Amino acid sequence: MIFSTTKHEILVGAADKRLESIDDHTVNLVVTSPPYPMIEMWDEIMANQNPTIVNAQAVGNGSLSFELMHRELDKIWAQVERVLAPGGFACINIGDATRTINEHFSLYNNHSRIVSTFVKLGFTNMPNIIWRKQTNAPNKFMGSGMLPAGAYVTLEHEWILIFRKGGKRVFKTEEEKALRRESAFFWEERNIWFSDLWDLKGTKQKIENQESRNRSAAYPFELPYRLINMYSVKGDIVLDPFLGTGTTTLAAITSERNSIGIEIDSSFVQIVDENVNNAAPAQLNRYIQNRVEQHKIFLHNRSNDAKKNEIKHFNPHLNLPVMTSQETGIKVSYLRDVKKTKEGFEASYTETSKNEHLSFKRRSISNQELINF
């Protein structure tokens, strides 16, 4: 039996233009990673939006080039402010850049420039997250080797900037309140997700086209999956104006949210199709299942710790104990099917019974094992 459906629209073209087709105040959450200004792999795509960027670089004016690139992003952020509903969130994954121009090495603070723009647009900057990207690089510095006063540290982290439009989101109707309770996360997930330091591995690029691969820096599935579950509820609309390989779409499908993705490079549409076809529904259902399994492991470990207090609350939908009363309404739905449509995709879900939850084997499955897009 089909329990619910979600729709996932894919729009091709420049983000500032395609965003114009989205109505005011209709999006609940933005999760995206834009091209990083002053990172060489995105020079061309930035220059295509504004040719004066090339001129600034040609004369060795790094500061001007940096500013011009951000002015192109500013156009998208203004549209994000328009389409976001009051109380909605924007989560921006961005890395700072280091670059040598005219033999002058400098750090370009992309994250602080974006924070400045969002604050000017009236957003509240909430506490941000540092994504520490695991690396196998043997060198922790660059420059003059072992000689002092000439080396500089490497950047091994990126930022996840969190912005809220207006005040707290208000859930007025009983239906809205019920969806919020169903969308709750586990206590132990909260303790990990709402830390300001995330230690996640990057993702492999499975892209055959060399030109497209050179313009892709997809974040791992776990990153948008966490953010979507943290800052939206089931049935919400999630927007990614820089869709790339479609990781945000996959995370929205898995989380029972609707989504809109915009991608300037038409060659990525086939990559998104392939990623969805390869992952849904079996692989995405394993990811959903793992949330429940990880909660069972948490319960098992806590029950064996004599120093911990007894767990007093119970979720009848999962037939499992939970730490707080806010978790008693959590409902987990599994993908029944994901179909290709003219606009993008449509996903359908079935609600799993408590008996089915009990039949799952208890075993730990790593997130990296489950999803490695």
N, C-alpha and C positions, 0 to 999 in steps of 0.2 A: 504494500500500500504506500502510495506517495504521501509523504508528510508535508513537504513544502518544496518550493522551487526558488531559484535565484537566477538573475540574468546578468550577463557579463558582456559589455559592449567594448569593441575595439575600434578606435578611430585613428585614421592615418593622416598625418600632416603636422605642420608646425603647431606646437602646443598653444601658443597665444591665439591662433586663429581657430583651432578646433574647440577650444574652451568656450568660445562665443556661442556655441550651440547648446551649452548646458545652462539650464534655467538658474536664476538667482536662488540662493539658500536651499539647494536641493541635495547637496552632498554632506554627509555626516563626518567623513574622515578623509584626509589626504595622506597617503604614504608614498614617498617617492625618493629617488636619488637622481638629481639633475646632472648634466655634464659639469665637471669640476673646472671652473675658470683657472687658467694658468697651468693646467695639465696638458701636455703637448698632444696627447691622443685626441683631445676634443677641440683643438685649434680650428680645424677645418669646418666643423659643424657650427662653431661659434661665428667664424668669419663669414659663413654663408648667410647668417642672419644680419650681420653688420660688417661690411667690407672695411670700414675704418679701423677695425681691430688689427687687420693685417698691416695697415700703415703705421700704427703705433708700435707694433713689434719691429717693423722694418727700420725704424729710427731708434730702436733700443729703449723705448719708453714703456717699461714694464708696468709702472703704476697706472698709466692711462689705459693700457691694454686690459689690465685687471678690472678697472672701473667700467670700461665699455662692455666687457663680457657680463658683468653683473647687472648692468642696465638692461641687457637682453633678458636675464632671468627675472628682473624686477617686473617685467610685463606679465610673466606667468604668475608671480606671487600676487599681483593686483587682481588677476582673474580668480585665483584661489580664494582670496578674501571675498569676492563677489559670490561665488558658488557655494561656499561653506555656510551651513545653517548656524544660527546662534548656538553657542555651546559646543560647536564642532572643533575638531583638532586637526592640525597639520603637523606631520612628522617628516622631517627632512634629513635624509642621510647625506652628509657632505664631508669631504676631506679637505684639509688645508693643502697648500701646494708649496713646493720649493722649486726654484728655477734660476738658472743663470742667463741673464740677458746683458749683452755688451760686457761680458766678463764680470758682471756684478751679480753675486749670488744673494737671494733674498727669500724670505718666507712670505707667502701671500695668504692672509687669514680669511679664507672663504667663509668659515662659519660665523665669524663676527660680523662680516658684511651682510650676510643673510639675516642674522639676528636684528641688525639695525633696520633693515627694510621692513621686516615683519612688525617690529615695534612701531615704526612710523605708520604702518597700515592699521594700527589699533589693536593688534594681537597682544595677548599676555604671554610672555616667554616663561614657560614652566621649567622646572629643573630638567636639564638636558642629560643625555646618556652618552658616555664615552664607549665606543665600540673598539675594543682592543683586538685587532686583527692578528691572529696567530701567524707567525712567520718562521721560516726555516733559515732566514738569512744569517750568516755567521757574523757579519759586521754590524755593530750597533752604532757606528759613527761613519761619517764621510768626511772627506777633505784631505788633511795633511798627514794621514796615518797616525803614527805615534808621537808626532811633534806637537807640542802645545801651541795654543793660540791661533790655530788654523783649521781645526776640525769642527764639525757640527753634527748634532745628533740626528738620527733618522726618525721619520714620522712612522710610528707603528700603531696609530689609532686613527679612527674617524669619529665624526660627531653624529649623533641622532638628536636633532634639535626639535623640541616639543613646544608647540604654540597652541593656545586656545583662543577662539574667537568669542569675545564677550565673557559673560559669567558662566556659572555651572549650568550644564544642560538640565532641563527640567523634564521629568517624566510624569505627565499629567494623568492620562487615562489608565484604567486598569490593565488594558492590553499592553500599553507601553511599559508599565511596571512589571508585568509578567514576563515580557521578553527580556527585560533587564535582569530579572532573577534567573531565567533560563541561561543567560549568557555569562553568568558569573564564572570566575576561575577558582581553582583550588587554592587553599591557604598557602600551601608550599610553593605553588606557582607564583603567587603574589610576592613571596619573599625573594624569589629569583628575578622575576620580570621587573619589579620596581626598584631594583638596585641601579645605581648610576654608572655601573661598570659592567659591560657585557663582554664576555670572552668567547667569541664565536669564530669558527674557521670560515675563511672565504670560500667561494664556490668555484668549481671548475667550469670552464667555458666550452660547452659542447656546440660549437658553431663552425660549420664547414667553410663558410665564406670568410676569407681573410679580412676583407675590408670591414665587414660587419663586426668581426671579432675584435678588431682594433678599436672599435667605438663602443664596446660593451664592457661594463664592469659590474655585472650582476651581483647583488647582495645575496647571502644565503637565505633559504626559505624561512628559517626560524626567525629572522629579523622582522619581516612584515607580518608573519603569523602572530608573533607576540604583540606587536603594536596594534594589529586589528582587534585582537581579543582584549587588549587593555583599554582601548579608547573608542570602541563602538559596540553595538548590540546586534543580534541576529536581525537580518532584514534591512540593515542600513546600507547606504551606498558609499563605497570606498573608491576614491579617485587616485589614479597615478598618471600624471601628465607626461612622464618620461618612462614609458612602460618597458622598453628594452625587450628582454627575453620572456617577459610575462610572469615573473615571480610573484608580483603583487596580486595578479589575477588568480594564480594558483592558491595563494594564501586566503584570498577572499572566498573562493569556491570551498575550500576546506573548512572555513569558519562560518559558513552559511550566511554570508553577506553578498549583496549585489556589488558590481564593480563597473567602473569605466576606465579604460586604459587608452592613452594617447601615445602614439609613436611616430616620429618624423620619418624614420627609415622604413619604407614599405617592405624591404627584404626581411624584416624581423617578424612580420605577420606569420609567415610560414613556420618560423622558429617557435612562436607562441603556440601555434596549432599543434606542432609536434610535441612540445612540452606537456600540453594539456592531454593530448591523446596518450602519451606514454605514462602519465602519472595517474590519470583518473579512469575508473574510481579506485582501483585496487591499492595503489601506492599511497594515495591520499587517505584512504580508509585506515591503512596501517598506522599512519601518523595520528589520526584521531584516536584509534584504539590505544595507541601508546600513552596518550594522556591519562586514560583510565588505568592502564597497567602501572604507570609510574605512581599514580595515587595509591594503588594497592600495595606497592612496594613501600611507599612512605608509611602506610598504616601498619604494615608488618614490622618495619624497623622500629616504629614508635611503640608498638605493643610489647616489644622485647626490651624496652628501656624502662627499667623500674623507676627511674627518676622523673619520668614524664607523667603528667596528669592524664586521667582517663578522658577519652574523647566522648563527648556527651551528645553530639548531634548526629542526625541520620538523614541521608538522601534517599527517599523512597524510589526515585526514578532509576538510580544506579544500584540500589540495594546495598549501599556502602556507607560506613560512618564517614563523617566530615568534621572538620575542626570547628566551624562556625555556623551559626544559623543562616547566614547569607549564602552558604553553599548548598543548602537543602533543596533549592529550586533548580540546580544545574540539570539540564537535559542535554544529552549527547545524541546527535543525529549523524547518520552515515550516508555517504553518497550512494544513490541508486544508479544514477546515470548522468553523463555529461554529453550533451548533444551540440553539434555545430549548428549555428543559425546564421542567417544573413548578417546580423549585427555583430555576432561573436559566438557566445556559448549560452546554453541554458542548462543548469544543474538541478537535479531532483534528489530528494533526500527521504530516507525512512528513519523513523525513530526506533531505536533498538530497545527491546524490552529488558527488564532487570534480569530475567533468566538468561538472556543471551550474554549479558555482561559477566554473569557468574561463570559461563562456559569458557571464557577466554583463558588461555594459559598465562600464568604469571611468569613473565620474563622481562628482563630489561633490554630495551632496544634503543640504541643511541640515535639521536636526531640525525647525525651525519650519515648513519647507515640507511635511515629511512629516506631522506631527501638529499640529493646532491646534484642540484640542477646547475 
